[in-house]
Amino acid sequence: MKVDIISIFPDYFAPLGLSLVGKARTTGTLDLAVHDLRTWTHDVHRTVDDSPYGGGPGMVMRPEPWGQALEAVAGPGATLVVPSPVGKPFTQADAYELAALDHLVFACGRYEGIDQRVIDDAADRMPVREVSLGDYVLFGGEVAVIVIMEAITRLLPGVLGNADSLTEESHAAGLLEAPVYTKPAAWRDREVPDVLRSGDHGRIARWRRTESLLRTAARRPDLFAAYPPEHLDKQDRKA
Ligand SMILES: Nc1cc(-c2ccc3ccn(Cc4ccc(CN5CCCC5)cc4)c3c2)n[nH]1
């Protein structure tokens, strides 16, 4: 997968050189390049922002540098992803969709956002997705891109050691996962649930299922309400 990131803070993406994302880059699974938006400014001050038409707080990112940057970076077959407080909430389903694409270009805004004409102009040439990471306001798109890149990269072939981790995932299955435990069996007078040490895999699977349902009902009534009733068997109804 080819990914290009455009930002006025290219150093923000150093974390994408570490750990499993870094490994995906060295193995060639992920071809990632980060570009400084100021490359496409031509004034002595390398200006990327200006005051908002209509007034209002802060500054807005100028369209010219973005227009030239996207022409240079987003060729045919690219999809533009723009983190934004007003975007569509980003979900695991979106991560799967983006992970299946050949070329992603991320536009990281700062200040109060990017001139809307940049998005509208790009949408004439390529698919554009404005995505929100949640109902809170960040300083810019960079942190959102790091999160999105983690969510996508772990879905790429060969990145996760044990592919089972993907099938067991909660958000993939619509429920929150059960609690996890490891050695020691007792720690600060707290015991690991006996069922998990029983070796009875059927009983263990039922226990985990029950814990997932209870957790989801308690913490994410929205997910629980959306969980297809046909996926609940009579054993679950006893929970
Ligand atoms: N999920 C999520 C994503 C973001 C996010 C993503 C990209 C950018 C680029 C700039 N900002 C800062 C930013 C933007 C808009 C306002 C709101 N202003 C009110 C009046 C005009 C606009 C404030 C501050 C971002 C924030 N935040 N949260």
PDBQT file of the ligand as one rigid body, heavy atoms in Angstrom, charges set to zero:
ROOT
HETATM    1  N1  LIG A 301     -11.747  14.313  15.520  1.00  0.00    +0.000 N 
HETATM    2  C1  LIG A 301     -11.054  15.486  15.346  1.00  0.00    +0.000 A 
HETATM    3  C2  LIG A 301     -10.360  15.941  14.210  1.00  0.00    +0.000 A 
HETATM    4  C3  LIG A 301      -9.850  17.165  14.526  1.00  0.00    +0.000 A 
HETATM    5  C4  LIG A 301      -9.095  18.080  13.648  1.00  0.00    +0.000 A 
HETATM    6  C5  LIG A 301      -8.647  17.632  12.397  1.00  0.00    +0.000 A 
HETATM    7  C6  LIG A 301      -7.997  18.514  11.543  1.00  0.00    +0.000 A 
HETATM    8  C7  LIG A 301      -7.811  19.835  11.926  1.00  0.00    +0.000 A 
HETATM    9  C8  LIG A 301      -7.262  20.968  11.290  1.00  0.00    +0.000 A 
HETATM   10  C9  LIG A 301      -7.320  22.026  12.179  1.00  0.00    +0.000 A 
HETATM   11  N2  LIG A 301      -7.911  21.586  13.321  1.00  0.00    +0.000 N 
HETATM   12  C10 LIG A 301      -8.117  22.442  14.497  1.00  0.00    +0.000 C 
HETATM   13  C11 LIG A 301      -9.484  23.047  14.509  1.00  0.00    +0.000 A 
HETATM   14  C12 LIG A 301     -10.405  22.825  13.500  1.00  0.00    +0.000 A 
HETATM   15  C13 LIG A 301     -11.683  23.388  13.573  1.00  0.00    +0.000 A 
HETATM   16  C14 LIG A 301     -12.032  24.175  14.644  1.00  0.00    +0.000 A 
HETATM   17  C15 LIG A 301     -13.423  24.738  14.746  1.00  0.00    +0.000 C 
HETATM   18  N3  LIG A 301     -13.423  26.135  14.309  1.00  0.00    +0.000 N 
HETATM   19  C16 LIG A 301     -14.679  26.808  14.690  1.00  0.00    +0.000 C 
HETATM   20  C17 LIG A 301     -14.814  27.945  13.702  1.00  0.00    +0.000 C 
HETATM   21  C18 LIG A 301     -14.048  27.517  12.455  1.00  0.00    +0.000 C 
HETATM   22  C19 LIG A 301     -13.364  26.222  12.816  1.00  0.00    +0.000 C 
HETATM   23  C20 LIG A 301     -11.104  24.402  15.653  1.00  0.00    +0.000 A 
HETATM   24  C21 LIG A 301      -9.833  23.842  15.591  1.00  0.00    +0.000 A 
HETATM   25  C22 LIG A 301      -8.223  20.257  13.205  1.00  0.00    +0.000 A 
HETATM   26  C23 LIG A 301      -8.855  19.378  14.068  1.00  0.00    +0.000 A 
HETATM   27  N4  LIG A 301     -10.198  17.473  15.784  1.00  0.00    +0.000 NA
HETATM   28  N5  LIG A 301     -10.927  16.431  16.264  1.00  0.00    +0.000 N 
ENDROOT
TORSDOF 0
